[in-house]
């Protein structure tokens, strides 16, 4: 791929990623605030301003390197992995810490599901606009001009579906500190919940090993079919 193609690909992916992670993190903070914890509000994280949630390395540099290096070397994009700054939540401030933790953790993935569905609906609307008929030259020119605007928007919406579905399913893996892990900590009874919670300091190492060092590709065998089915349904 030439440089122009790579820059075009990055440009249509960047905005959906920013929207996905911004709404994901803000949703955690908003639900925590509604459930009694004002920590995110006091630290300025109850906002849809992406700058409040971006981690320079985890959100920008790491995904770019993982995406672009294989693309430049082989022509195929790499597996993208990254993270935003987690919204701080003091679970002891929650009215019912164990049960409210479930709602706070689930808010991010459920927001991504809503964004994926909304993107799919908007994409269908845009594709409908591209199906205008007519034979006169003036209408054809207007339609071609509209297509020049609609096409990149449609690509962004399509990537938005892919990104939000992937982000939702990945975060639902039952490994703390991922949202799925915290949901499980809230759902499991006492001793089991405590054992799972004690895994959190090692969670990112476990996730890294599952993504990059798993010889059986167990995560991909689970996540890829699920994501393909959900994306197909939404689109």
C-alpha positions in Angstrom: 0.0 0.0 0.0 1.2 3.5 -0.8 1.5 6.3 1.8 -1.7 8.0 0.6 -3.7 4.8 1.1 -2.3 4.3 4.6 -3.1 7.8 5.6 -6.6 7.5 4.2 -7.1 4.2 6.2 -5.8 5.8 9.4 -7.9 8.9 8.9 -11.2 7.0 8.7 -10.3 4.8 11.6 -9.1 7.5 14.0 -12.4 9.3 14.6 -14.4 6.1 15.3 -11.7 4.9 17.8 -11.8 8.3 19.6 -15.6 8.3 19.8 -15.7 4.6 21.0 -13.2 5.1 23.8 -14.5 8.5 24.9 -18.1 7.3 25.3 -16.9 4.0 26.9 -14.9 5.8 29.6 -17.4 8.6 30.2 -20.2 6.0 30.6 -18.2 4.4 33.5 -17.9 7.7 35.2 -21.5 8.8 34.6 -22.9 5.5 36.1 -20.5 5.6 39.0 -21.6 9.2 39.7 -25.3 8.2 39.6 -24.5 5.3 42.0 -22.8 7.6 44.6 -19.2 8.0 43.6 -18.2 11.5 42.5 -14.5 10.7 41.9 -14.7 11.0 38.1 -16.6 14.3 38.3 -14.1 15.8 40.7 -11.2 14.8 38.4 -12.9 16.2 35.2 -13.6 12.8 33.6 -17.4 13.2 33.2 -16.9 14.7 29.8 -17.1 13.7 26.1 -13.9 15.6 25.4 -11.5 12.9 24.1 -8.5 14.7 25.5 -9.6 13.9 29.0 -9.5 10.1 28.2 -6.6 9.7 25.8 -3.4 8.0 27.0 -0.6 9.3 24.7 1.0 5.9 24.6 -1.9 3.5 25.0 -4.4 5.3 22.8 -2.2 6.8 20.1 1.3 5.4 19.8 0.8 1.7 20.6 -2.2 1.1 18.3 -0.5 3.0 15.5 2.7 0.9 15.8 0.7 -2.4 16.0 -1.4 -1.4 13.0 1.2 0.3 10.7 4.3 -1.8 11.1 2.8 -5.0 9.7 0.9 -2.9 7.1 4.2 -1.4 5.9 6.1 -4.7 6.0 3.5 -7.1 4.6 0.6 -5.0 3.3 -1.7 -6.4 5.9 -2.7 -4.5 9.0 -1.7 -5.9 12.4 -3.7 -6.7 15.4 -4.6 -3.5 17.1 -4.4 -3.3 20.9 -4.6 -0.2 23.0 -6.2 1.4 26.0 -7.5 4.7 27.3 -6.9 6.3 30.7 -9.3 4.4 33.0 -11.9 6.5 34.7 -11.2 6.4 38.4 -13.9 4.8 40.5 -13.8 4.5 44.3 -16.1 1.5 44.7 -16.4 2.1 48.5 -18.3 5.3 47.7 -20.9 3.4 45.8 -24.2 2.9 47.7 -24.1 -0.9 47.2 -20.4 -1.5 46.3 -20.7 -5.1 45.1 -23.9 -4.8 43.1 -23.2 -1.3 41.9 -19.8 -2.4 40.6 -21.7 -4.6 38.0 -23.6 -1.6 36.6 -20.5 0.7 36.5 -18.4 -2.0 34.8 -21.1 -3.0 32.3 -21.8 0.7 31.3 -18.7 0.9 29.0 -19.4 -2.3 26.9 -23.1 -1.6 26.7 -22.4 2.0 25.5 -20.1 0.5 22.7 -23.0 -1.9 21.7 -25.3 1.1 21.4 -22.8 3.0 19.3 -22.3 0.0 17.1 -26.1 -0.3 16.5 -26.4 3.5 15.9 -23.5 3.4 13.5 -25.2 0.6 11.6 -28.5 2.4 11.3 -26.8 5.6 10.1 -24.8 3.6 7.6 -28.0 2.2 6.1 -29.4 5.7 5.8 -26.3 6.9 4.0 -26.3 3.9 1.7 -29.9 4.7 0.9 -28.9 8.3 0.0 -26.4 6.8 -2.4 -29.1 5.0 -4.3 -30.8 8.1 -5.8 -32.0 7.5 -9.3 -32.4 9.8 -12.3 -30.9 10.3 -15.8 -30.3 14.0 -16.3 -26.7 15.3 -16.1 -27.4 17.8 -13.4 -28.8 15.2 -11.0 -25.9 12.8 -11.8 -23.4 15.6 -10.9 -25.1 16.3 -7.7 -25.2 12.6 -6.9 -21.5 12.2 -7.6 -20.7 15.2 -5.4 -22.9 13.8 -2.6 -21.1 10.4 -3.0 -17.7 12.1 -2.4 -19.0 13.2 1.0 -21.0 10.1 1.8 -18.3 7.6 1.0 -15.8 8.6 3.8 -18.7 9.0 6.2 -19.9 5.5 5.3 -16.4 4.1 5.8 -16.2 5.7 9.2 -19.5 4.3 10.2 -18.5 0.9 9.0 -15.3 1.0 11.0 -17.3 2.3 14.0 -19.4 -0.9 13.9 -16.2 -3.0 13.8 -14.4 -1.1 16.5 -17.3 -0.8 19.0 -18.2 -4.5 18.7 -14.5 -5.5 19.2 -14.1 -3.1 22.1 -17.3 -4.4 23.7 -16.4 -8.1 23.4 -12.8 -7.6 24.4 -13.8 -5.7 27.5 -16.3 -8.4 28.5 -13.5 -11.0 28.9 -13.8 -12.2 32.5 -10.4 -11.0 33.6 -9.9 -8.0 36.0 -9.3 -5.2 35.4 -11.4 -5.6 32.2 -15.0 -4.8 32.6 -16.1 -8.4 32.3 -13.8 -9.3 35.1 -15.3 -6.6 37.4 -18.8 -7.8 36.4 -17.8 -11.3 37.5 -16.3 -10.0 40.8 -19.7 -8.4 41.5 -21.7 -11.5 40.4 -19.7 -14.3 42.1 -20.3 -15.2 45.8 -17.8 -14.1 48.5 -14.7 -16.4 48.3 -14.8 -16.8 44.5 -15.3 -13.1 44.1 -12.3 -12.3 46.3 -10.0 -14.8 44.5 -10.9 -13.3 41.1 -10.4 -9.8 42.5 -6.9 -10.7 43.6 -6.0 -11.4 40.0 -6.3 -7.8 39.1 -2.6 -6.8 39.5 -1.7 -9.5 37.0 -4.6 -9.0 34.7 -2.8 -7.0 32.0 0.0 -9.5 31.8 -2.6 -12.3 31.4 -4.4 -10.3 28.7 -1.1 -9.7 26.9 -0.2 -13.4 27.0 -3.7 -14.4 25.7 -3.4 -11.9 22.8 0.1 -12.4 21.7 1.5 -15.7 23.2 -1.5 -18.0 23.1 -0.4 -20.9 20.8 -4.0 -22.3 20.7 -5.5 -18.9 19.8 -8.3 -19.5 22.3 -9.3 -15.8 22.6 -9.5 -15.4 18.8 -11.5 -18.7 18.4 -14.1 -17.2 20.8 -14.1 -13.5 20.0 -13.8 -13.6 16.2 -16.9 -15.8 15.6 -18.9 -13.7 18.1 -17.8 -10.4 16.6 -18.5 -11.6 13.0 -22.0 -12.7 13.9 -22.8 -9.5 15.8 -21.3 -7.3 13.0 -23.3 -9.2 10.4 -26.5 -8.7 12.4 -25.9 -5.0 12.8 -24.9 -4.4 9.2 
